[in-house]
Amino acid sequence: MDSNKITALKTAILVLLVSVLAACAGIPEGGNNPPVTVTEPEPYRIGVGDTISIHVWRNPELSQSIVVRPDGNISMPLMGDVDAEGMRPEELADEISVGLSEVIRSPEVTVMVNSPVSAEYRNRVRITGQVGQPISVPYRQGMTVLDLVLEAGGLTPFAAGDRAVMHRQTGEEYETFGLDVEAILEDGDMRTNYTVQPGDVVSVPRKSLLRGEL
């Protein structure tokens, strides 16, 4: 075998090895990555309307079940108002323990959320614009853009489904991801059929005459 054929064979083997390694590493082909990988659920944070139980060991007169007020506060005996909104149960327990330690010795406080009403609004997904019926629905594990579009009754005749977008809050900012809902529905092209996350908003714009879509 001459040197050119040997070189070509080595090159082919090298390309094959790279492809196998990439597949093993989970690198997708075509660069069509989902916008965000699946992450562990965040710890629950107390919100307005939640019913919480506060138990103070050996002090039943201080223990109570209470609803978080619209201003985010709760009222604690011997302490007055305590800001509970946005806190994890264990964080609120620590804060109450510190406050009560001024009047009782070594308080041991436990906080439990009995009725997470606020989660119903935080853990929702929404779709607006040119769909059969704009909706806001509870998030369900594994829900995708297609699921949301179908629940909204599909696209209207005036929908520019290839210009749909999904808005997602990441920290203090919002990210926007392009969607091609028309390709999902008409061609079965699932490259932008992303898995949605709580709080996501899908928006489907109207066709534009200036874009030659009408």
Secondary structure, 3 states (H helix, E strand, C coil): CCHHHHHHHHHHHHHHHHHHHHHHCCCCHHHCCCCCCCCCCCCCCCCCCCEEEEEECCCHHHCEEEECCCCCEEEECCCEEEECCCCCHHHHHHHHHHHHCCCCCCCCEEEEEEECCCHHHHCEEEEEECECCCEEEECCCCCEHHHHHHHCCCECCCECHHHEEEEEEECCEEEEEEECHHHHHHHCCCCCCCECCCCCEEEECECCCCCCCC
